Amino acid sequence: MSFEERRIWIYLAVAVLVPAAYLVVLLARAAGTDVADLAYQRPLVTALGVSLAATILLNMVSAALWPKGAYQKDPRDKEIDRRGDYVGFVVMSVLTVVPFSLALLEEPYFWIANTIYLAYVTAAVASSAVKLVAYRRGF
């Protein structure tokens, strides 16, 4: 497995596990209250920070454990990365219509913020999936 493919697996794992933990925290806080009234700001910002830090840290550990070819991209890696990023951009662009509509309808900030986060997570998963399929099956 190349360094770039390992990097994508790390990104995908973080993009799935951290939002799942965020959801668990929200569900624990939601017992007996309206979800729109939850104090979601700190857990959401924490989830974003943990995602960023975990991705960076795990990539550094990966590069230290398997230094051969670390941070080197060949033309195939660049093309796979470009295609995956394109898909992620399209997914994010399409899904951004939902929070934009919620904002226009003046819905609670909870729903707007969380649909933006969901759009980001979905785009990250879609982008990673496209890249991993390209590494496994070719493009």
C-alpha contacts under 8 A as a table, 3 or more apart, distances in Angstrom:
res1	aa1	res2	aa2	distance
1	M	5	E	6.29
1	M	6	R	6.62
2	S	5	E	5.26
2	S	6	R	6.29
2	S	69	G	7.39
3	F	6	R	5.06
3	F	7	R	6.07
3	F	62	S	7.95
3	F	63	A	7.50
3	F	66	W	7.87
3	F	69	G	6.40
3	F	70	A	5.53
3	F	71	Y	6.98
3	F	72	Q	7.83
4	E	7	R	4.94
4	E	8	I	6.33
4	E	70	A	7.92
4	E	71	Y	7.48
4	E	73	K	7.36
4	E	77	D	6.96
5	E	8	I	5.10
5	E	9	W	6.37
5	E	132	L	6.90
5	E	135	Y	7.11
6	R	9	W	5.06
6	R	10	I	6.27
6	R	62	S	7.80
7	R	10	I	5.12
7	R	11	Y	6.24
7	R	59	N	6.18
7	R	62	S	7.96
8	I	11	Y	4.97
8	I	12	L	6.07
8	I	128	S	6.04
8	I	131	K	7.51
8	I	132	L	7.27
9	W	12	L	5.07
9	W	13	A	6.08
9	W	128	S	7.53
9	W	132	L	7.86
10	I	13	A	5.16
10	I	14	V	6.19
10	I	55	T	6.62
10	I	58	L	6.94
10	I	59	N	7.23
11	Y	14	V	5.26
11	Y	15	A	5.94
11	Y	55	T	6.04
11	Y	128	S	7.45
12	L	15	A	4.92
12	L	16	V	6.22
12	L	124	A	7.11
12	L	125	V	6.03
12	L	128	S	5.95
13	A	16	V	5.31
13	A	17	L	5.95
14	V	17	L	5.23
14	V	18	V	5.71
14	V	51	S	6.07
14	V	54	A	7.07
14	V	55	T	6.66
15	A	18	V	6.14
15	A	19	P	6.68
15	A	51	S	7.06
15	A	121	V	6.11
15	A	124	A	6.54
15	A	125	V	6.71
16	V	19	P	5.81
16	V	20	A	6.24
16	V	121	V	7.48
16	V	125	V	7.50
17	L	20	A	5.06
17	L	21	A	6.24
18	V	21	A	5.08
18	V	22	Y	6.21
18	V	47	A	6.15
18	V	50	V	7.41
18	V	51	S	6.39
19	P	22	Y	4.80
19	P	23	L	6.09
19	P	47	A	6.86
19	P	121	V	7.54
20	A	23	L	5.04
20	A	24	V	6.31
21	A	24	V	5.05
21	A	25	V	6.30
22	Y	25	V	5.13
22	Y	26	L	6.24
22	Y	43	P	6.54
22	Y	44	L	6.94
22	Y	47	A	6.36
23	L	26	L	5.04
23	L	27	L	6.07
24	V	27	L	5.12
24	V	28	A	6.10
25	V	28	A	5.14
25	V	29	R	6.31
25	V	43	P	7.50
26	L	29	R	5.13
26	L	30	A	6.02
26	L	38	L	7.81
26	L	40	Y	7.06
27	L	30	A	4.95
27	L	31	A	6.87
28	A	31	A	6.12
29	R	38	L	7.13
30	A	33	T	5.38
30	A	34	D	6.83
30	A	35	V	5.80
30	A	38	L	6.83
33	T	37	D	7.22
33	T	38	L	7.56
34	D	37	D	5.51
34	D	38	L	7.04
35	V	38	L	5.25
35	V	110	F	7.76
36	A	108	P	6.32
36	A	109	Y	7.67
36	A	110	F	5.42
36	A	111	W	7.02
37	D	110	F	7.67
38	L	110	F	7.68
39	A	42	R	7.24
40	Y	43	P	5.59
40	Y	44	L	6.02
40	Y	110	F	7.14
41	Q	44	L	5.21
41	Q	45	V	6.14
42	R	45	V	5.24
42	R	46	T	5.94
43	P	46	T	4.92
43	P	47	A	5.97
44	L	47	A	5.03
44	L	48	L	6.31
45	V	48	L	5.09
45	V	49	G	6.17
46	T	49	G	5.05
46	T	50	V	5.95
47	A	50	V	5.12
47	A	51	S	6.00
48	L	51	S	5.14
48	L	52	L	6.32
49	G	52	L	5.21
49	G	53	A	6.08
50	V	53	A	5.11
50	V	54	A	5.70
51	S	54	A	5.27
51	S	55	T	6.04
52	L	55	T	5.35
52	L	56	I	6.30
53	A	56	I	5.25
53	A	57	L	5.96
54	A	57	L	5.09
54	A	58	L	5.80
55	T	58	L	5.32
55	T	59	N	6.06
56	I	59	N	5.25
56	I	60	M	6.22
57	L	60	M	5.10
57	L	61	V	6.21
58	L	61	V	5.00
58	L	62	S	6.00
59	N	62	S	4.94
59	N	63	A	6.10
60	M	63	A	5.09
60	M	64	A	6.18
61	V	64	A	5.02
61	V	65	L	6.09
62	S	65	L	5.16
62	S	66	W	5.96
62	S	67	P	7.77
63	A	66	W	5.24
63	A	67	P	4.96
63	A	70	A	5.48
63	A	71	Y	7.80
64	A	67	P	5.43
66	W	69	G	7.95
66	W	70	A	7.18
67	P	70	A	5.20
69	G	72	Q	5.43
73	K	76	R	7.80
73	K	77	D	5.51
73	K	78	K	6.42
74	D	77	D	5.31
74	D	78	K	6.42
75	P	78	K	5.07
75	P	79	E	6.20
76	R	79	E	5.15
76	R	80	I	6.12
77	D	80	I	5.18
77	D	81	D	6.00
78	K	81	D	5.08
78	K	82	R	6.06
79	E	82	R	5.02
79	E	83	R	6.18
80	I	83	R	5.24
80	I	84	G	6.10
80	I	131	K	5.71
80	I	134	A	6.44
80	I	135	Y	7.54
80	I	139	F	7.68
81	D	84	G	5.22
81	D	85	D	6.00
81	D	131	K	6.51
82	R	85	D	5.18
82	R	86	Y	6.10
83	R	86	Y	5.02
83	R	87	V	6.35
83	R	130	V	7.65
83	R	131	K	7.41
84	G	87	V	5.17
84	G	88	G	6.19
84	G	126	A	7.80
84	G	127	S	4.54
84	G	128	S	6.60
84	G	129	A	7.88
84	G	130	V	5.36
84	G	131	K	5.17
85	D	88	G	4.95
85	D	89	F	6.03
85	D	127	S	5.77
86	Y	89	F	5.05
86	Y	90	V	6.26
86	Y	127	S	7.70
87	V	90	V	5.12
87	V	91	V	6.15
87	V	123	A	7.67
87	V	126	A	6.96
87	V	127	S	5.69
87	V	130	V	7.53
88	G	91	V	5.14
88	G	92	M	6.03
88	G	123	A	4.51
88	G	124	A	6.16
88	G	126	A	5.96
88	G	127	S	4.53
89	F	92	M	5.13
89	F	93	S	5.95
89	F	123	A	6.96
90	V	93	S	5.03
90	V	94	V	6.12
91	V	94	V	5.28
91	V	95	L	6.06
91	V	119	A	7.60
91	V	122	T	7.38
91	V	123	A	5.30
91	V	126	A	7.51
92	M	95	L	5.19
92	M	96	T	5.93
92	M	119	A	5.61
92	M	120	Y	6.20
92	M	122	T	7.51
92	M	123	A	5.27
93	S	96	T	5.29
93	S	97	V	7.30
94	V	97	V	5.92
95	L	98	V	5.83
95	L	99	P	7.87
95	L	119	A	5.48
96	T	99	P	5.71
96	T	100	F	6.20
96	T	115	T	7.99
96	T	116	I	6.58
96	T	119	A	6.48
97	V	100	F	5.07
97	V	101	S	5.96
98	V	101	S	5.16
98	V	102	L	6.23
98	V	115	T	6.96
99	P	102	L	4.85
99	P	103	A	6.08
99	P	111	W	7.54
99	P	112	I	4.88
99	P	113	A	7.44
99	P	115	T	5.60
99	P	116	I	5.96
100	F	103	A	5.12
100	F	104	L	6.31
100	F	112	I	7.65
101	S	104	L	5.03
101	S	105	L	6.16
102	L	105	L	5.00
102	L	106	E	6.16
102	L	107	E	5.40
102	L	111	W	7.46
102	L	112	I	6.04
103	A	106	E	4.89
103	A	107	E	6.00
103	A	112	I	6.45
104	L	107	E	7.78
107	E	111	W	6.93
107	E	112	I	7.19
108	P	111	W	5.82
108	P	112	I	6.82
109	Y	112	I	5.03
109	Y	113	A	5.94
110	F	113	A	5.42
110	F	114	N	6.06
111	W	114	N	5.23
111	W	115	T	5.97
112	I	115	T	5.36
112	I	116	I	6.31
113	A	116	I	5.22
113	A	117	Y	6.30
114	N	117	Y	4.90
114	N	118	L	6.01
115	T	118	L	4.84
115	T	119	A	6.02
116	I	119	A	5.07
116	I	120	Y	6.27
117	Y	120	Y	5.03
117	Y	121	V	6.18
118	L	121	V	5.06
118	L	122	T	6.00
119	A	122	T	5.13
119	A	123	A	6.06
120	Y	123	A	5.15
120	Y	124	A	6.15
121	V	124	A	5.06
121	V	125	V	6.19
122	T	125	V	5.17
122	T	126	A	6.05
123	A	126	A	5.08
123	A	127	S	5.94
124	A	127	S	5.18
124	A	128	S	6.06
125	V	128	S	5.13
125	V	129	A	6.00
126	A	129	A	5.07
126	A	130	V	6.22
127	S	130	V	5.29
127	S	131	K	6.30
128	S	131	K	5.11
128	S	132	L	6.08
129	A	132	L	5.16
129	A	133	V	6.07
130	V	133	V	5.25
130	V	134	A	6.15
131	K	134	A	5.05
131	K	135	Y	6.27
132	L	135	Y	5.03
132	L	136	R	6.17
133	V	136	R	5.08
133	V	137	R	5.71
133	V	138	G	7.18
134	A	137	R	5.34
134	A	138	G	4.52
134	A	139	F	5.09
135	Y	138	G	5.52
135	Y	139	F	7.76
